[in-house]
Amino acid sequence: MVWAALRQSPPRQRTVVVLRYYEDLSEPEVARLLRLPLGTVKSLGRRGLARLRSRLAPSFRPTGGGKEGT
C-alpha cells in the first residue's frame, strides 16, 4: 500500500521521502545528494508525508476492536 501511494506522489516528493525514511538519510545528506537547498528538502518531505498520510488514512481506520474500559 505504501509503495503504491508513493508512486502517486510527484517525483521530487517521492525521492525525498524514500531517501529520508527508507534509506534513512538525514535532511542535509538528501539536500547534498539531490543538490537542493535544505529548505526545499524539508518542505518536499513535509508535503510528501502529508500526501502519504492522506492517501493511507482510509486504510488504517480503527475498526472498534480495541480494548474498552481499561
N, CA, C and O atoms as a Tripos MOL2 file, in Angstrom:
@<TRIPOS>MOLECULE
protein
  280   279    70     0     0
PROTEIN
NO_CHARGES

@<TRIPOS>ATOM
      1 N           0.8200   -1.1980    0.0000 N.3       1 MET1
      2 CA          0.0000    0.0000    0.0000 C.3       1 MET1
      3 C           0.8670    1.2660    0.0000 C.2       1 MET1
      4 O           0.5740    2.2360   -0.7000 O.2       1 MET1
      5 N           1.9330    1.2340    0.7970 N.am      2 VAL2
      6 CA          2.7820    2.4160    0.9020 C.3       2 VAL2
      7 C           3.4680    2.6970   -0.4250 C.2       2 VAL2
      8 O           3.5130    3.8430   -0.8710 O.2       2 VAL2
      9 N           4.0010    1.6620   -1.0570 N.am      3 TRP3
     10 CA          4.6900    1.8750   -2.3320 C.3       3 TRP3
     11 C           3.7160    2.3680   -3.4000 C.2       3 TRP3
     12 O           4.0730    3.2190   -4.2160 O.2       3 TRP3
     13 N           2.5100    1.8520   -3.4040 N.am      4 ALA4
     14 CA          1.5110    2.3110   -4.3730 C.3       4 ALA4
     15 C           1.1860    3.7820   -4.1320 C.2       4 ALA4
     16 O           1.0560    4.5500   -5.0850 O.2       4 ALA4
     17 N           1.0530    4.1780   -2.8780 N.am      5 ALA5
     18 CA          0.7890    5.5820   -2.5620 C.3       5 ALA5
     19 C           1.9800    6.4600   -2.9460 C.2       5 ALA5
     20 O           1.8010    7.5740   -3.4380 O.2       5 ALA5
     21 N           3.1900    5.9580   -2.7190 N.am      6 LEU6
     22 CA          4.3830    6.7270   -3.1010 C.3       6 LEU6
     23 C           4.4470    6.9470   -4.6110 C.2       6 LEU6
     24 O           4.8300    8.0220   -5.0740 O.2       6 LEU6
     25 N           4.0710    5.9250   -5.3710 N.am      7 ARG7
     26 CA          4.1090    6.0540   -6.8370 C.3       7 ARG7
     27 C           3.1960    7.1670   -7.3370 C.2       7 ARG7
     28 O           3.4160    7.7070   -8.4210 O.2       7 ARG7
     29 N           2.1780    7.5120   -6.5640 N.am      8 GLN8
     30 CA          1.2530    8.5730   -6.9650 C.3       8 GLN8
     31 C           1.7630    9.9630   -6.5920 C.2       8 GLN8
     32 O           1.1750   10.9690   -6.9900 O.2       8 GLN8
     33 N           2.8460   10.0200   -5.8350 N.am      9 SER9
     34 CA          3.4050   11.3060   -5.4230 C.3       9 SER9
     35 C           4.2680   11.8820   -6.5380 C.2       9 SER9
     36 O           4.8090   11.1380   -7.3560 O.2       9 SER9
     37 N           4.3970   13.2150   -6.5730 N.am     10 PRO10
     38 CA          5.3020   13.8310   -7.5450 C.3      10 PRO10
     39 C           6.7320   13.3050   -7.3500 C.2      10 PRO10
     40 O           7.1190   12.9850   -6.2270 O.2      10 PRO10
     41 N           7.5080   13.2150   -8.4160 N.am     11 PRO11
     42 CA          8.8400   12.5980   -8.3490 C.3      11 PRO11
     43 C           9.7600   13.1730   -7.2670 C.2      11 PRO11
     44 O          10.4130   12.4100   -6.5550 O.2      11 PRO11
     45 N           9.8250   14.4860   -7.1310 N.am     12 ARG12
     46 CA         10.7470   15.0490   -6.1330 C.3      12 ARG12
     47 C          10.2880   14.7320   -4.7150 C.2      12 ARG12
     48 O          11.1180   14.4340   -3.8580 O.2      12 ARG12
     49 N           8.9910   14.7900   -4.4500 N.am     13 GLN13
     50 CA          8.4900   14.4260   -3.1200 C.3      13 GLN13
     51 C           8.7960   12.9600   -2.8360 C.2      13 GLN13
     52 O           9.2660   12.6140   -1.7520 O.2      13 GLN13
     53 N           8.5310   12.1170   -3.8000 N.am     14 ARG14
     54 CA          8.7700   10.6840   -3.6460 C.3      14 ARG14
     55 C          10.2510   10.4220   -3.3740 C.2      14 ARG14
     56 O          10.5860    9.6310   -2.4930 O.2      14 ARG14
     57 N          11.1290   11.0700   -4.1120 N.am     15 THR15
     58 CA         12.5600   10.8670   -3.9390 C.3      15 THR15
     59 C          13.0130   11.2720   -2.5490 C.2      15 THR15
     60 O          13.7690   10.5490   -1.9010 O.2      15 THR15
     61 N          12.5510   12.4300   -2.0910 N.am     16 VAL16
     62 CA         12.9420   12.9000   -0.7560 C.3      16 VAL16
     63 C          12.4190   11.9580    0.3230 C.2      16 VAL16
     64 O          13.1580   11.6130    1.2450 O.2      16 VAL16
     65 N          11.1790   11.5420    0.2280 N.am     17 VAL17
     66 CA         10.6060   10.6480    1.2400 C.3      17 VAL17
     67 C          11.3530    9.3100    1.2700 C.2      17 VAL17
     68 O          11.6570    8.7950    2.3460 O.2      17 VAL17
     69 N          11.6430    8.7590    0.1180 N.am     18 VAL18
     70 CA         12.3580    7.4740    0.0680 C.3      18 VAL18
     71 C          13.7660    7.6190    0.6450 C.2      18 VAL18
     72 O          14.2010    6.7740    1.4270 O.2      18 VAL18
     73 N          14.4700    8.6660    0.2740 N.am     19 LEU19
     74 CA         15.8250    8.8440    0.8000 C.3      19 LEU19
     75 C          15.8190    9.0910    2.3040 C.2      19 LEU19
     76 O          16.6730    8.5740    3.0230 O.2      19 LEU19
     77 N          14.8560    9.8810    2.7820 N.am     20 ARG20
     78 CA         14.7990   10.2000    4.2160 C.3      20 ARG20
     79 C          14.3830    9.0030    5.0580 C.2      20 ARG20
     80 O          15.0300    8.7030    6.0620 O.2      20 ARG20
     81 N          13.3220    8.3170    4.6710 N.am     21 TYR21
     82 CA         12.7250    7.3330    5.5550 C.3      21 TYR21
     83 C          12.9970    5.8820    5.1700 C.2      21 TYR21
     84 O          12.9540    5.0070    6.0340 O.2      21 TYR21
     85 N          13.2730    5.6080    3.9130 N.am     22 TYR22
     86 CA         13.5960    4.2360    3.5210 C.3      22 TYR22
     87 C          15.1080    4.0250    3.5800 C.2      22 TYR22
     88 O          15.5890    3.0140    4.0910 O.2      22 TYR22
     89 N          15.8480    5.0040    3.0460 N.am     23 GLU23
     90 CA         17.3080    4.9220    3.0630 C.3      23 GLU23
     91 C          17.9030    5.5020    4.3430 C.2      23 GLU23
     92 O          19.1030    5.3650    4.5800 O.2      23 GLU23
     93 N          17.0790    6.1520    5.1730 N.am     24 ASP24
     94 CA         17.4830    6.6900    6.4770 C.3      24 ASP24
     95 C          18.5960    7.7350    6.3780 C.2      24 ASP24
     96 O          19.5140    7.7490    7.1980 O.2      24 ASP24
     97 N          18.5130    8.6040    5.3760 N.am     25 LEU25
     98 CA         19.4690    9.6940    5.2510 C.3      25 LEU25
     99 C          18.9400   10.9210    5.9840 C.2      25 LEU25
    100 O          17.7290   11.1030    6.1130 O.2      25 LEU25
    101 N          19.8430   11.7490    6.4560 N.am     26 SER26
    102 CA         19.4380   12.9970    7.1070 C.3      26 SER26
    103 C          19.0090   14.0100    6.0440 C.2      26 SER26
    104 O          19.3150   13.8530    4.8620 O.2      26 SER26
    105 N          18.3000   15.0460    6.4790 N.am     27 GLU27
    106 CA         17.8970   16.1000    5.5340 C.3      27 GLU27
    107 C          19.1040   16.7390    4.8560 C.2      27 GLU27
    108 O          19.0700   16.9340    3.6420 O.2      27 GLU27
    109 N          20.1820   17.0770    5.5930 N.am     28 PRO28
    110 CA         21.3600   17.6370    4.9110 C.3      28 PRO28
    111 C          21.9800   16.6740    3.8930 C.2      28 PRO28
    112 O          22.4610   17.1070    2.8460 O.2      28 PRO28
    113 N          21.9700   15.3690    4.1960 N.am     29 GLU29
    114 CA         22.5080   14.3910    3.2390 C.3      29 GLU29
    115 C          21.6550   14.3480    1.9730 C.2      29 GLU29
    116 O          22.1840   14.2920    0.8630 O.2      29 GLU29
    117 N          20.3430   14.3740    2.1460 N.am     30 VAL30
    118 CA         19.4420   14.3620    0.9830 C.3      30 VAL30
    119 C          19.6530   15.6300    0.1620 C.2      30 VAL30
    120 O          19.7160   15.5740   -1.0660 O.2      30 VAL30
    121 N          19.7620   16.7700    0.8370 N.am     31 ALA31
    122 CA         19.9650   18.0410    0.1320 C.3      31 ALA31
    123 C          21.2630   18.0050   -0.6850 C.2      31 ALA31
    124 O          21.2930   18.4310   -1.8400 O.2      31 ALA31
    125 N          22.3150   17.4980   -0.0780 N.am     32 ARG32
    126 CA         23.5970   17.4180   -0.7880 C.3      32 ARG32
    127 C          23.5060   16.4640   -1.9660 C.2      32 ARG32
    128 O          23.9690   16.7780   -3.0620 O.2      32 ARG32
    129 N          22.9130   15.3060   -1.7440 N.am     33 LEU33
    130 CA         22.7990   14.2890   -2.7830 C.3      33 LEU33
    131 C          21.9790   14.7810   -3.9790 C.2      33 LEU33
    132 O          22.3390   14.5390   -5.1310 O.2      33 LEU33
    133 N          20.8700   15.4740   -3.6910 N.am     34 LEU34
    134 CA         19.9850   15.9470   -4.7570 C.3      34 LEU34
    135 C          20.3400   17.3470   -5.2550 C.2      34 LEU34
    136 O          19.7390   17.8620   -6.1990 O.2      34 LEU34
    137 N          21.3340   17.9490   -4.5940 N.am     35 ARG35
    138 CA         21.7590   19.3160   -4.9490 C.3      35 ARG35
    139 C          20.5890   20.2920   -4.8570 C.2      35 ARG35
    140 O          20.3300   21.0860   -5.7610 O.2      35 ARG35
    141 N          19.8910   20.1960   -3.7180 N.am     36 LEU36
    142 CA         18.7700   21.0810   -3.4370 C.3      36 LEU36
    143 C          19.0520   21.8310   -2.1500 C.2      36 LEU36
    144 O          19.7820   21.3310   -1.2950 O.2      36 LEU36
    145 N          18.4820   23.0340   -1.9940 N.am     37 PRO37
    146 CA         18.6070   23.7170   -0.7070 C.3      37 PRO37
    147 C          17.9400   22.8990    0.3970 C.2      37 PRO37
    148 O          16.9660   22.1870    0.1540 O.2      37 PRO37
    149 N          18.4700   23.0100    1.5950 N.am     38 LEU38
    150 CA         17.9360   22.2740    2.7340 C.3      38 LEU38
    151 C          16.4540   22.5850    2.9600 C.2      38 LEU38
    152 O          15.6720   21.6840    3.2620 O.2      38 LEU38
    153 N          16.0720   23.8370    2.8180 N.am     39 GLY39
    154 CA         14.6700   24.2210    2.9960 C.3      39 GLY39
    155 C          13.7520   23.5350    2.0000 C.2      39 GLY39
    156 O          12.6210   23.1810    2.3360 O.2      39 GLY39
    157 N          14.2280   23.3460    0.7830 N.am     40 THR40
    158 CA         13.4390   22.6520   -0.2380 C.3      40 THR40
    159 C          13.2370   21.1960    0.1500 C.2      40 THR40
    160 O          12.1390   20.6570    0.0050 O.2      40 THR40
    161 N          14.2880   20.5620    0.6390 N.am     41 VAL41
    162 CA         14.1930   19.1650    1.0740 C.3      41 VAL41
    163 C          13.1950   19.0490    2.2250 C.2      41 VAL41
    164 O          12.3790   18.1280    2.2530 O.2      41 VAL41
    165 N          13.2610   19.9860    3.1740 N.am     42 LYS42
    166 CA         12.3330   19.9460    4.3130 C.3      42 LYS42
    167 C          10.8890   20.0920    3.8530 C.2      42 LYS42
    168 O          10.0170   19.3470    4.3010 O.2      42 LYS42
    169 N          10.6290   21.0450    2.9630 N.am     43 SER43
    170 CA          9.2440   21.2480    2.5210 C.3      43 SER43
    171 C           8.7570   20.0910    1.6490 C.2      43 SER43
    172 O           7.5980   19.6920    1.7570 O.2      43 SER43
    173 N           9.6120   19.5480    0.7940 N.am     44 LEU44
    174 CA          9.2170   18.3920   -0.0150 C.3      44 LEU44
    175 C           8.9170   17.1850    0.8750 C.2      44 LEU44
    176 O           7.9760   16.4340    0.6200 O.2      44 LEU44
    177 N           9.7200   17.0090    1.9100 N.am     45 GLY45
    178 CA          9.4880   15.9040    2.8410 C.3      45 GLY45
    179 C           8.1800   16.0610    3.5910 C.2      45 GLY45
    180 O           7.4190   15.1040    3.7310 O.2      45 GLY45
    181 N           7.9140   17.2810    4.0780 N.am     46 ARG46
    182 CA          6.6580   17.5380    4.8040 C.3      46 ARG46
    183 C           5.4530   17.2950    3.9100 C.2      46 ARG46
    184 O           4.4940   16.6340    4.3070 O.2      46 ARG46
    185 N           5.5130   17.8410    2.6920 N.am     47 ARG47
    186 CA          4.3810   17.6630    1.7750 C.3      47 ARG47
    187 C           4.2280   16.2100    1.3490 C.2      47 ARG47
    188 O           3.1120   15.7110    1.2050 O.2      47 ARG47
    189 N           5.3600   15.5310    1.1470 N.am     48 GLY48
    190 CA          5.3100   14.1220    0.7610 C.3      48 GLY48
    191 C           4.6890   13.2540    1.8360 C.2      48 GLY48
    192 O           3.8800   12.3760    1.5360 O.2      48 GLY48
    193 N           5.0630   13.4910    3.1000 N.am     49 LEU49
    194 CA          4.4750   12.7260    4.2010 C.3      49 LEU49
    195 C           2.9910   13.0360    4.3640 C.2      49 LEU49
    196 O           2.1910   12.1390    4.6290 O.2      49 LEU49
    197 N           2.6250   14.3070    4.2070 N.am     50 ALA50
    198 CA          1.2140   14.6850    4.3150 C.3      50 ALA50
    199 C           0.3940   13.9850    3.2270 C.2      50 ALA50
    200 O          -0.7160   13.5160    3.4790 O.2      50 ALA50
    201 N           0.9450   13.9230    2.0370 N.am     51 ARG51
    202 CA          0.2520   13.2480    0.9340 C.3      51 ARG51
    203 C           0.0880   11.7570    1.2360 C.2      51 ARG51
    204 O          -0.9780   11.1870    1.0040 O.2      51 ARG51
    205 N           1.1470   11.1300    1.7520 N.am     52 LEU52
    206 CA          1.0540    9.7080    2.1030 C.3      52 LEU52
    207 C           0.0130    9.4800    3.1830 C.2      52 LEU52
    208 O          -0.7930    8.5550    3.0870 O.2      52 LEU52
    209 N           0.0270   10.3190    4.2130 N.am     53 ARG53
    210 CA         -0.9520   10.1710    5.2940 C.3      53 ARG53
    211 C          -2.3760   10.2560    4.7600 C.2      53 ARG53
    212 O          -3.2370    9.4560    5.1260 O.2      53 ARG53
    213 N          -2.6130   11.2330    3.8940 N.am     54 SER54
    214 CA         -3.9760   11.4000    3.3900 C.3      54 SER54
    215 C          -4.3940   10.2270    2.4990 C.2      54 SER54
    216 O          -5.5630    9.8430    2.4940 O.2      54 SER54
    217 N          -3.4600    9.6650    1.7570 N.am     55 ARG55
    218 CA         -3.7900    8.5280    0.8920 C.3      55 ARG55
    219 C          -3.9300    7.2240    1.6740 C.2      55 ARG55
    220 O          -4.7160    6.3550    1.2980 O.2      55 ARG55
    221 N          -3.1670    7.0860    2.7660 N.am     56 LEU56
    222 CA         -3.1820    5.8360    3.5200 C.3      56 LEU56
    223 C          -4.1800    5.8400    4.6720 C.2      56 LEU56
    224 O          -4.5560    4.7740    5.1600 O.2      56 LEU56
    225 N          -4.6140    7.0090    5.1120 N.am     57 ALA57
    226 CA         -5.5110    7.1000    6.2710 C.3      57 ALA57
    227 C          -6.7530    6.2220    6.1450 C.2      57 ALA57
    228 O          -7.1020    5.5590    7.1210 O.2      57 ALA57
    229 N          -7.4380    6.1770    5.0090 N.am     58 PRO58
    230 CA         -8.6300    5.3170    4.9190 C.3      58 PRO58
    231 C          -8.3130    3.8350    5.1480 C.2      58 PRO58
    232 O          -9.1760    3.0800    5.5960 O.2      58 PRO58
    233 N          -7.0960    3.4220    4.8470 N.am     59 SER59
    234 CA         -6.7080    2.0190    5.0250 C.3      59 SER59
    235 C          -6.4650    1.6690    6.4750 C.2      59 SER59
    236 O          -6.4980    0.4950    6.8430 O.2      59 SER59
    237 N          -6.2220    2.6710    7.3080 N.am     60 PHE60
    238 CA         -5.8450    2.4120    8.6910 C.3      60 PHE60
    239 C          -6.8600    2.9550    9.6860 C.2      60 PHE60
    240 O          -6.4980    3.2960   10.8120 O.2      60 PHE60
    241 N          -8.0900    3.0390    9.3000 N.am     61 ARG61
    242 CA         -9.1340    3.4910   10.2340 C.3      61 ARG61
    243 C          -9.3710    2.4460   11.3070 C.2      61 ARG61
    244 O          -9.3750    1.2500   11.0180 O.2      61 ARG61
    245 N          -9.5650    2.8790   12.5330 N.am     62 PRO62
    246 CA         -9.8510    1.9140   13.6110 C.3      62 PRO62
    247 C         -11.1450    1.1710   13.3300 C.2      62 PRO62
    248 O         -12.0910    1.7360   12.7810 O.2      62 PRO62
    249 N         -11.1770   -0.0940   13.7080 N.am     63 THR63
    250 CA        -12.3780   -0.9070   13.4650 C.3      63 THR63
    251 C         -13.2170   -1.0650   14.7120 C.2      63 THR63
    252 O         -14.2400   -1.7490   14.6870 O.2      63 THR63
    253 N         -12.7990   -0.4370   15.8120 N.am     64 GLY64
    254 CA        -13.5660   -0.5590   17.0480 C.3      64 GLY64
    255 C         -13.2400   -1.7990   17.8280 C.2      64 GLY64
    256 O         -13.9550   -2.1390   18.7700 O.2      64 GLY64
    257 N         -12.1720   -2.4910   17.4600 N.am     65 GLY65
    258 CA        -11.8120   -3.7300   18.1380 C.3      65 GLY65
    259 C         -10.8490   -3.5430   19.2860 C.2      65 GLY65
    260 O         -10.3090   -4.5160   19.8100 O.2      65 GLY65
    261 N         -10.6250   -2.2770   19.6900 N.am     66 GLY66
    262 CA         -9.6880   -2.0320   20.7880 C.3      66 GLY66
    263 C         -10.2830   -2.3880   22.1280 C.2      66 GLY66
    264 O         -11.4770   -2.6610   22.2500 O.2      66 GLY66
    265 N          -9.4220   -2.3800   23.1380 N.am     67 LYS67
    266 CA         -9.8870   -2.6950   24.4980 C.3      67 LYS67
    267 C         -10.5700   -1.4690   25.0850 C.2      67 LYS67
    268 O          -9.9850   -0.3880   25.1460 O.2      67 LYS67
    269 N         -11.7810   -1.6440   25.5040 N.am     68 GLU68
    270 CA        -12.5200   -0.5480   26.1120 C.3      68 GLU68
    271 C         -12.5820   -0.7780   27.6160 C.2      68 GLU68
    272 O         -12.6350   -1.9140   28.0880 O.2      68 GLU68
    273 N         -12.5730    0.3220   28.3540 N.am     69 GLY69
    274 CA        -12.7050    0.2400   29.7950 C.3      69 GLY69
    275 C         -11.4360   -0.1130   30.5330 C.2      69 GLY69
    276 O         -11.4780   -0.4340   31.7210 O.2      69 GLY69
    277 N         -10.2810   -0.0570   29.8330 N.am     70 THR70
    278 CA         -9.0200   -0.3470   30.5180 C.3      70 THR70
    279 C          -8.2090    0.8870   30.6680 C.2      70 THR70
    280 O          -7.1110    0.8410   31.2230 O.2      70 THR70
@<TRIPOS>BOND
     1     1     2 1
     2     2     3 1
     3     3     4 2
     4     3     5 am
     5     5     6 1
     6     6     7 1
     7     7     8 2
     8     7     9 am
     9     9    10 1
    10    10    11 1
    11    11    12 2
    12    11    13 am
    13    13    14 1
    14    14    15 1
    15    15    16 2
    16    15    17 am
    17    17    18 1
    18    18    19 1
    19    19    20 2
    20    19    21 am
    21    21    22 1
    22    22    23 1
    23    23    24 2
    24    23    25 am
    25    25    26 1
    26    26    27 1
    27    27    28 2
    28    27    29 am
    29    29    30 1
    30    30    31 1
    31    31    32 2
    32    31    33 am
    33    33    34 1
    34    34    35 1
    35    35    36 2
    36    35    37 am
    37    37    38 1
    38    38    39 1
    39    39    40 2
    40    39    41 am
    41    41    42 1
    42    42    43 1
    43    43    44 2
    44    43    45 am
    45    45    46 1
    46    46    47 1
    47    47    48 2
    48    47    49 am
    49    49    50 1
    50    50    51 1
    51    51    52 2
    52    51    53 am
    53    53    54 1
    54    54    55 1
    55    55    56 2
    56    55    57 am
    57    57    58 1
    58    58    59 1
    59    59    60 2
    60    59    61 am
    61    61    62 1
    62    62    63 1
    63    63    64 2
    64    63    65 am
    65    65    66 1
    66    66    67 1
    67    67    68 2
    68    67    69 am
    69    69    70 1
    70    70    71 1
    71    71    72 2
    72    71    73 am
    73    73    74 1
    74    74    75 1
    75    75    76 2
    76    75    77 am
    77    77    78 1
    78    78    79 1
    79    79    80 2
    80    79    81 am
    81    81    82 1
    82    82    83 1
    83    83    84 2
    84    83    85 am
    85    85    86 1
    86    86    87 1
    87    87    88 2
    88    87    89 am
    89    89    90 1
    90    90    91 1
    91    91    92 2
    92    91    93 am
    93    93    94 1
    94    94    95 1
    95    95    96 2
    96    95    97 am
    97    97    98 1
    98    98    99 1
    99    99   100 2
   100    99   101 am
   101   101   102 1
   102   102   103 1
   103   103   104 2
   104   103   105 am
   105   105   106 1
   106   106   107 1
   107   107   108 2
   108   107   109 am
   109   109   110 1
   110   110   111 1
   111   111   112 2
   112   111   113 am
   113   113   114 1
   114   114   115 1
   115   115   116 2
   116   115   117 am
   117   117   118 1
   118   118   119 1
   119   119   120 2
   120   119   121 am
   121   121   122 1
   122   122   123 1
   123   123   124 2
   124   123   125 am
   125   125   126 1
   126   126   127 1
   127   127   128 2
   128   127   129 am
   129   129   130 1
   130   130   131 1
   131   131   132 2
   132   131   133 am
   133   133   134 1
   134   134   135 1
   135   135   136 2
   136   135   137 am
   137   137   138 1
   138   138   139 1
   139   139   140 2
   140   139   141 am
   141   141   142 1
   142   142   143 1
   143   143   144 2
   144   143   145 am
   145   145   146 1
   146   146   147 1
   147   147   148 2
   148   147   149 am
   149   149   150 1
   150   150   151 1
   151   151   152 2
   152   151   153 am
   153   153   154 1
   154   154   155 1
   155   155   156 2
   156   155   157 am
   157   157   158 1
   158   158   159 1
   159   159   160 2
   160   159   161 am
   161   161   162 1
   162   162   163 1
   163   163   164 2
   164   163   165 am
   165   165   166 1
   166   166   167 1
   167   167   168 2
   168   167   169 am
   169   169   170 1
   170   170   171 1
   171   171   172 2
   172   171   173 am
   173   173   174 1
   174   174   175 1
   175   175   176 2
   176   175   177 am
   177   177   178 1
   178   178   179 1
   179   179   180 2
   180   179   181 am
   181   181   182 1
   182   182   183 1
   183   183   184 2
   184   183   185 am
   185   185   186 1
   186   186   187 1
   187   187   188 2
   188   187   189 am
   189   189   190 1
   190   190   191 1
   191   191   192 2
   192   191   193 am
   193   193   194 1
   194   194   195 1
   195   195   196 2
   196   195   197 am
   197   197   198 1
   198   198   199 1
   199   199   200 2
   200   199   201 am
   201   201   202 1
   202   202   203 1
   203   203   204 2
   204   203   205 am
   205   205   206 1
   206   206   207 1
   207   207   208 2
   208   207   209 am
   209   209   210 1
   210   210   211 1
   211   211   212 2
   212   211   213 am
   213   213   214 1
   214   214   215 1
   215   215   216 2
   216   215   217 am
   217   217   218 1
   218   218   219 1
   219   219   220 2
   220   219   221 am
   221   221   222 1
   222   222   223 1
   223   223   224 2
   224   223   225 am
   225   225   226 1
   226   226   227 1
   227   227   228 2
   228   227   229 am
   229   229   230 1
   230   230   231 1
   231   231   232 2
   232   231   233 am
   233   233   234 1
   234   234   235 1
   235   235   236 2
   236   235   237 am
   237   237   238 1
   238   238   239 1
   239   239   240 2
   240   239   241 am
   241   241   242 1
   242   242   243 1
   243   243   244 2
   244   243   245 am
   245   245   246 1
   246   246   247 1
   247   247   248 2
   248   247   249 am
   249   249   250 1
   250   250   251 1
   251   251   252 2
   252   251   253 am
   253   253   254 1
   254   254   255 1
   255   255   256 2
   256   255   257 am
   257   257   258 1
   258   258   259 1
   259   259   260 2
   260   259   261 am
   261   261   262 1
   262   262   263 1
   263   263   264 2
   264   263   265 am
   265   265   266 1
   266   266   267 1
   267   267   268 2
   268   267   269 am
   269   269   270 1
   270   270   271 1
   271   271   272 2
   272   271   273 am
   273   273   274 1
   274   274   275 1
   275   275   276 2
   276   275   277 am
   277   277   278 1
   278   278   279 1
   279   279   280 2
@<TRIPOS>SUBSTRUCTURE
     1 MET1         2 RESIDUE 1 A MET
     2 VAL2         6 RESIDUE 1 A VAL
     3 TRP3        10 RESIDUE 1 A TRP
     4 ALA4        14 RESIDUE 1 A ALA
     5 ALA5        18 RESIDUE 1 A ALA
     6 LEU6        22 RESIDUE 1 A LEU
     7 ARG7        26 RESIDUE 1 A ARG
     8 GLN8        30 RESIDUE 1 A GLN
     9 SER9        34 RESIDUE 1 A SER
    10 PRO10       38 RESIDUE 1 A PRO
    11 PRO11       42 RESIDUE 1 A PRO
    12 ARG12       46 RESIDUE 1 A ARG
    13 GLN13       50 RESIDUE 1 A GLN
    14 ARG14       54 RESIDUE 1 A ARG
    15 THR15       58 RESIDUE 1 A THR
    16 VAL16       62 RESIDUE 1 A VAL
    17 VAL17       66 RESIDUE 1 A VAL
    18 VAL18       70 RESIDUE 1 A VAL
    19 LEU19       74 RESIDUE 1 A LEU
    20 ARG20       78 RESIDUE 1 A ARG
    21 TYR21       82 RESIDUE 1 A TYR
    22 TYR22       86 RESIDUE 1 A TYR
    23 GLU23       90 RESIDUE 1 A GLU
    24 ASP24       94 RESIDUE 1 A ASP
    25 LEU25       98 RESIDUE 1 A LEU
    26 SER26      102 RESIDUE 1 A SER
    27 GLU27      106 RESIDUE 1 A GLU
    28 PRO28      110 RESIDUE 1 A PRO
    29 GLU29      114 RESIDUE 1 A GLU
    30 VAL30      118 RESIDUE 1 A VAL
    31 ALA31      122 RESIDUE 1 A ALA
    32 ARG32      126 RESIDUE 1 A ARG
    33 LEU33      130 RESIDUE 1 A LEU
    34 LEU34      134 RESIDUE 1 A LEU
    35 ARG35      138 RESIDUE 1 A ARG
    36 LEU36      142 RESIDUE 1 A LEU
    37 PRO37      146 RESIDUE 1 A PRO
    38 LEU38      150 RESIDUE 1 A LEU
    39 GLY39      154 RESIDUE 1 A GLY
    40 THR40      158 RESIDUE 1 A THR
    41 VAL41      162 RESIDUE 1 A VAL
    42 LYS42      166 RESIDUE 1 A LYS
    43 SER43      170 RESIDUE 1 A SER
    44 LEU44      174 RESIDUE 1 A LEU
    45 GLY45      178 RESIDUE 1 A GLY
    46 ARG46      182 RESIDUE 1 A ARG
    47 ARG47      186 RESIDUE 1 A ARG
    48 GLY48      190 RESIDUE 1 A GLY
    49 LEU49      194 RESIDUE 1 A LEU
    50 ALA50      198 RESIDUE 1 A ALA
    51 ARG51      202 RESIDUE 1 A ARG
    52 LEU52      206 RESIDUE 1 A LEU
    53 ARG53      210 RESIDUE 1 A ARG
    54 SER54      214 RESIDUE 1 A SER
    55 ARG55      218 RESIDUE 1 A ARG
    56 LEU56      222 RESIDUE 1 A LEU
    57 ALA57      226 RESIDUE 1 A ALA
    58 PRO58      230 RESIDUE 1 A PRO
    59 SER59      234 RESIDUE 1 A SER
    60 PHE60      238 RESIDUE 1 A PHE
    61 ARG61      242 RESIDUE 1 A ARG
    62 PRO62      246 RESIDUE 1 A PRO
    63 THR63      250 RESIDUE 1 A THR
    64 GLY64      254 RESIDUE 1 A GLY
    65 GLY65      258 RESIDUE 1 A GLY
    66 GLY66      262 RESIDUE 1 A GLY
    67 LYS67      266 RESIDUE 1 A LYS
    68 GLU68      270 RESIDUE 1 A GLU
    69 GLY69      274 RESIDUE 1 A GLY
    70 THR70      278 RESIDUE 1 A THR
